[in-house]
Structures are given as C-alpha cells and as structure tokens.
Amino acid sequence: MPDVPRISDPNRKLYAAFDLKQGRFLQFAGLKTVVGSARAFLAGHRQGKTEGDVLQMPGAFLLHRGRVVRSFYHESPADRPDYLGMAILPEESEP
C-alpha cells in the first residue's frame, strides 16, 4: 500500500499515545516470528540497517474525523493485520 501515509516517530510520543508497548523476548524469538522471518528471507526480503528501538511493538490504526475507528495491536512482529479490512469506515460497512 505505497500510497497510504505513514508516520515516523523517533521520539516515540505516538507509540505512547496509542499505548504501544515494548516487546518481550519471546515475542521476537517465538516460533511465529522465526517462521515469518524465514519466509521473508526466502522471498528475497533482507533487513536493512537497524535503527531506533528494536523492541518497540508495532500497531496499525485508522483515524477518521479525529478519532480512532480501527486499531490493531501486534502480539508478534510477524502479525499482519487485514489493512484493507481496517480501511472500511464504520458508516460504509453498515447497510
């Protein structure tokens, strides 16, 4: 989804505002993450230079008219939210 805006937050203010936590060892070294990393590697994806807080857990949020209408908190770095499903606004999904 290259046309979707993303935000860089090196001071981690938004991470705190959205209550995104630091990961624990097993979230990064667990089977799900190891398998996901292996699949990405075999598909040709390589990790670039490590920057920032490597233990910061990600999240995905849809904001509409100043409020959060969808949220996804990763339990593992290997989690992949349904980005397109998240993009459906509540009033659009009702008959």
N, C-alpha and C positions, 0 to 999 in steps of 0.2 A: 504494500500500500504506500507507494512512494509519494503520493500527493497529500497524505494525511500529516498535519503538523505534529511535530514532536518538540519536547521541551528539554533543554539541558539544565540541570540543577546542581552545579558543583558544590554549592553551599548547603544542599540537602534541605532547604526550607520547605519545598513542596512535598518531599518524602515525609517529613514530619507532619505537615498539614493533612496529608492523606493517610497518616498512620501506617506508613510502610516501614516494616521492621528490618533489622539486620538478620541475615540468615544464620542458621546453625550449621555445624559441620556436616551433619547427616543430610541436610537439605542439598548440600553441594556434592557430597560424596556418596549419596544413596544410589541405588540401582537405577532408578528412573533417570537421574541426571547423567550417570555414566553411560547408559544406553543411548540417551538423547545426544550426548556429546559424540559418541562413536558414530551414530548415524549422520550427524552433521559433518564430521570429519570425512567419512566415506563419500559423502555427497559433494566434497570439494570445499567445504567451508573451513576457514582457518581463523584462529584467534589472532587478532592484531595486538598491538602494544597494550598492555594492561594499564589502565588509568583509573583514578578515583577509588572509591570504596568497593572492593570486590565482593564484600559480604552483603551489600545492600540488595534487598529483595525488590524485584520489580512489581509493577502493577499497571493496570490499564483502566482508564476512566473516560466516560463520555459526559461532557458538561453541556447543558442546554439551558439557556436563559439564566445563567448564573448559579445553577445547582447541578450536583452530580445526579445523573439519572441512571447510570450503569457503572458498575465497578467490578473489577476482577483483581483479587489478591492472590499472587502466586504462592503456592505451597512449596514449589520446587522451581529452580531456574529453568527446568525443562518443560514446565507447563506452557500450553499455548491456548490463550483464550479464543473464543469464537469472535474475532474482531468484527466481521460483518454482522453477526447476530447482535452484538453490542451496539452497533450503529443505528439500529432501528429505534426511533424515538417512541416513547410510550403511546402518544396520541396517534401515531402512524400504525401501531400494531393492533389497535382496537378496531372492531368492525364499525 
